[in-house]
């Protein structure tokens, strides 16, 4: 989800679903089809989900937008790392998987995780105490995996 800042400094948050709905209204069906062509990527396809992300239960993360207070537009609670743990989006993914249990966020102690998933090789990711403090405020973090000898992966860890 990208935050767009208007000239009046109001924060407007838009996810892919909202963008597509708005595009259909403004551009009509033909414009929507053209806009949707750029919405897929090989990395996402490799990950097995539409956006390449995973949640603690192994499903895709919700694509609902949130308001500045963290709730969703329908008033339900927004993402919470301390209540639900965190999922991740892994750049150039080819089978790796990574989630953070809520207990680890609450404990807040540095921990190293293996993100092998179904890949034929392994990487590690370390979340520091400072990273856990950031997650506890329901703010996403970006990390880089260890080098497998061939490459690394950038990860965005987001509250579920």
N, C-alpha and C positions, 0 to 999 in steps of 0.2 A: 504494500500500500504506500502510495506517495502522498506527502503532505504538500499542498499547494498553498502559497501565501499570496493573498490578494493585496492590492495597493493599500487597502484599509487595515492591513495586518491581521485580518481574520484568518484563522487556519481552516482550510477546507480539506477534508480527507475524502479520497475517492478510491474505491477498489475496482477491480476489473469488471465485476458485475454492474456496478453503478455506471462506469464508463460506457459499457456496451448498451445499457438501457438509454442513457443520454444520447449516444450516437444514433440509436435507432430512431429516437424522436427527432433529432436534428437532421440526420442524413438520409433517413428512410432505409429500407431494407437493403438496397444496393450499396449504400455507403457503409452499412453495418457489416456486410459481407466483406467489403474491402478492408475495413478496419480490423476484422477478426483474423485476416490472413497472417498478420504479424504476431499473433498471440501464442504461438507454439515454439518450442525450442527442442533441439536434440537432447539437451541436458535434462529437460523436464520429462521427455519420453523415456530416457534411461532410468529415471527415478521411479517410474511407474505411477506418478500422480500428475495431475494437470499442471501444477506449479512446482514440482520437484521437492515439495516439503513433506515432512512427516510430523505427526503428533505423538504424544506419549503412548497412545493405544495403537500406533502403527497406521492410522488412517490419515487422510489429508487434513491439513489445518483448516479451520473455518475461514470462509472468505467474506465474513460480515464486517462492515465498517464499524468504527467506534467513534463516539463523541469525545470531546476533550476531557470529560470526567471519567472516561474509560468504559462507559456503558454503551450498549449497542443502540441503534436508532429505535428499536422497539422497547427500550427500557431495561432489557435483561443485562446482567453483569457482563462486562467485557472480559478479555483475557486476564488470567492471573497465574503467574508463575508459582506463587506460594500455595495456591489452591489446586492447580492443575498440572504443574510442571511446564516444560517447554519442548517445542519441536524445533526442527531446523530445516533450512534450505541449503543444499550443498551444491556449489557451482561445479560444473563439469562432472556431475555425478554419474557413476556407472555401477550402482549397486550398494554404495555405502548407506548407512542409516545411523541416525543419532537423535536421541531424545534425552532430556534431563528430568529425572524424577523430582516431584515436588519436595520430597524429603531432603534431597541434596540442596535445593534452593534455600529451604528453611535452615538447614545446618550451616550453610554459608562457608564451608571450609574448602580450600583448594582441592581439586580432584581431577585426575586424568582418566579419560574415557577412550575406549577402542571404538572406532566407527566402521569396522570391516563390513558389516551387513552381509550381502551376498556377493561382494566383490572377491576377486581371487587374491587380494593383498590387503594389508591393514594400514591404517593411519591412526594416530592418536590426536586427541584434542584436550588441552588443559584449560579448565575454567578456574580462575583465581578467586580468592575471597572477594576482591574488588568487583570482579565480573558478577559473582553471585549477588552482591549488594545492588548492582545495577538491575539484574533480573528481578530482584525482590521489589523493585519499584515499577515493575511491568514494562521495562524498557528493553528493547532488543539489543543484542551485542553482536559484533562481527569478530570472528577468529579465523586463524589459519591452522590447518592440520600439520602434522609432521610430514616430512618428505619420505615417501615410500622407496626412494631410490630412483624414481622416475618422475614424480610430480607431487604437488600439494593440492589441497582444496580449500577454498574460502567458504566459510559457513556463516550463516546468519541464524542466530538462535533467537526465537520469538516465543513469547508466553502463549500458552494454550488456553 
